[in-house]
């Protein structure tokens, strides 16, 4: 989890509505599922955490959003490097 994930989850939280976060297993996890679930559960905006169950699809993928932001950052850095060269 990165800071932008916590910020995004906070933005998704609606007053009076529970926020369920599904934990997925990345290709090379640093933490196991339980540790990742505990980390997410520690966020005040999160009401429920579970492993991604069969048949239940996530509405929002923070991993996908993170990958897109990383790509944009890399492109931005490369563009600035080209501009100063």
N, C-alpha and C positions, 0 to 999 in steps of 0.2 A: 504494500500500500504506500502510496505517495501522498503528499499534502493535497494535491489536486483531487484525489479520490475523496478525502474527507470533506473538502469544500463542496464537491459535487453532491455528495450524500446529504450534506446540510441544506443545500439548495433544493434537493428533491423532497425533503421532509415537509409535510403539510400538517397544519395544526389539527389535532384531534384524529389524525389518521396514522395508523402504525406503519413503520417502514421496515420491510423485510429485505434483507440482503442475502443473496445467494452466493456462496463461495465456490469458485471454480478452481481446478488444479492446473496451474500453468505448466508448460513443458519442462521447466527446470526450476522448481520452487525452492526458495530459500528457507521458508518455514513450512511445516506440515499443515494439513487442513485444520486441525484442532487449534494450533497456534494462530493461524490466520483468522479463524472464527473468533477467537478470544480477543485479538487485536481489534477487529471490527466491532465486536460487541461492546468494547470499552468506549466507543463513541457515543456521546449523549443522545444523538439524533436517531440512533439505531435501536429499534424495538425487538427485532427478531433476526437471527442469523441461522442459516442452515446450509449444508452441502447442496449443490444443485441437484435436485431430485429429477428422476426420469419423468419426462412429459411436461415439465414446468419450464418454460422458456423465460429468460430474463427480458424485461422491457428495455433496459439500458445496459450497455456493456462498457464499464469503465476501462477495461483493458483496451478495447478498440479506441475509445476516446484518447487514452493515454498514448497509444501508438501513433494516432493522427497528430497529436500535439508534438510528439517527439520528432516526427517527420517534418512538421512545420518549423520547429526550432532548428533542425539541421539545415534545412533549406535557407532559413534566415541567416544563419552563421556563414554558410557558404557564399551567399549573396553579398554579405558585408565584407567578407575576405576578398571577393572579386572586385568590389568597389574600391578597396584600399590598395589594390595591386597595381 
